[in-house]
Amino acid sequence: MQKDGSRRSHSTPGGMRWTGRQASAGLRVAKATIFACLASVVIVGCGGAEPSAGPPEEDPIARIAAPEDADGVDDAELPGALAISPTSVLVTTYEGSGELVHPDVAFFARGFWSYRYWFAATPYPGGDARFENPSVFNGASSVEMQVPHGLANPLAKPSNGAYLSDPDISFDPDRQELRMYYRQTLPNADQIYLVKSANGLNWSAGQLVIEAPRYSLISPAIVREGTANWRMWTVDATSGGCRSSAKLLTLAQRRSTNGVSWGPVEPVNLKIPHRVPWHWDVQYVRAKSEYWAMVAAYPDGTDCSHTAVYFARSVDGTTWDVSPSPLLQAGDFYPIQDLVYRSTFRYHEGSDAVSVWFSGARMENSAFKYSVAMARYPMDELLRRVNTVAAGSLDRGAGRRPTAELRAARAAFVADFP
């Protein structure tokens, strides 16, 4: 990975050099200049240099119209973008609870139908899987998640005797369409479905693209690496579901030329000492020539109600190096202090910062209440947090000793995992 004199390097147990550029204090560039830069081929960058080696990829925004407000460059993309402590994101869900889990984000620097952020997520009121149906939200900024005007969520409902979960959203610039993949679980099988939209409002019917044994297609994460080059990572927990051990649970990947027909299972090498990787989001960060992941993992010997979010990096998407300390864990942020779950992220090349959308829950009236929180970390700050055990500067809280009520809620969470 290319380095320069303004970056510090951090060694990890796996030997990878973790680099982060220090934010320039007080540096502000005129928004018109930044917009002109972003309007160029974004994956090449503002400096005009050729991109680093990596999977071929077309500019996913090159043929998308810019927002009407051309001066409205996202603050997250500006050099010197400030850190943001975890902040609750309010959202309206189709069943009225406002409780949301398992977010995933697609980002467009110049906007897709005037919005830079498009999200997939599922309502989960009180842990009721009957409402865990894939839904779409968008926002002009990283702290907004609203229902697109004219859209009626959810995008899909389960077959009889099944439930839906684990959406992942991506964009296909060849066809100029958003894609959402989601999981349907039947009594004896897991299925991955795909829905598509050219405008974010009108979506196709679900198309079955993969079917495998129950619990073998958990938390799909899809990356379009280039024309005729798609990749999907999943979690295989057929051995024990939500109580799987690190020895028996495996991570897998598949490849596709069109994102519809997928090839055979290939192994993935991602280990977190004494922990079980459970849910994850994977993205290719072209500016770093790396794959990144946010991995929700729980202590080996426990269950999936004890996850914390770890940061992982890979040069090939197959062999991963994972941070020694979590980016967020239970107790760090009050609205999700009792359960931290699957999260998503966006790297901002213009500011060398990372926005993260965490999901999780807190105890309320003897049950979990779910929500999403957004945080932003300058790269140096993120790396410092995940490479040290000491509390960071963004208000890390202390974990709480579980009460009998919390233990009961966790037990119910595990029992309800279908």
Sequence and secondary structure as in RCSB ss.txt:
>XXXX:A:sequence
MQKDGSRRSHSTPGGMRWTGRQASAGLRVAKATIFACLASVVIVGCGGAEPSAGPPEEDPIARIAAPEDADGVDD
AELPGALAISPTSVLVTTYEGSGELVHPDVAFFARGFWSYRYWFAATPYPGGDARFENPSVFNGASSVEMQVPHG
LANPLAKPSNGAYLSDPDISFDPDRQELRMYYRQTLPNADQIYLVKSANGLNWSAGQLVIEAPRYSLISPAIVRE
GTANWRMWTVDATSGGCRSSAKLLTLAQRRSTNGVSWGPVEPVNLKIPHRVPWHWDVQYVRAKSEYWAMVAAYPD
GTDCSHTAVYFARSVDGTTWDVSPSPLLQAGDFYPIQDLVYRSTFRYHEGSDAVSVWFSGARMENSAFKYSVAMA
RYPMDELLRRVNTVAAGSLDRGAGRRPTAELRAARAAFVADFP
>XXXX:A:secstr
    TTEEEEE TT  EEEEE   TT    HHHHHHHHHS TTT TT     S S    TTTTS   S TT   G
GGSTT   EEEEEE    TTS   EEEEEEEEEEEEETTEEEEEEEEE GGG GGG   EEEEESSTT  B  TT
  S S    TT EEEEEEEEEETTTTEEEEEEEEEETTEEEEEEEEESSSSSB   EEEEEEETTSSEEEEEEEE
ETTEEEEEEEE TTTGGG  TTT EEEEEEESSSSSB   EE B   TTEEEEEEEEEEEGGGTEEEEEEEEEET
TS GGG EEEEEEESSSSB EE SS SB TTSSGGGSSEE   EEEEETTTTEEEEEEEEEEEETTEEEEEEEEE
EEEHHHHHHHHT SS  TTT        HHHHHHHHHHHHH  
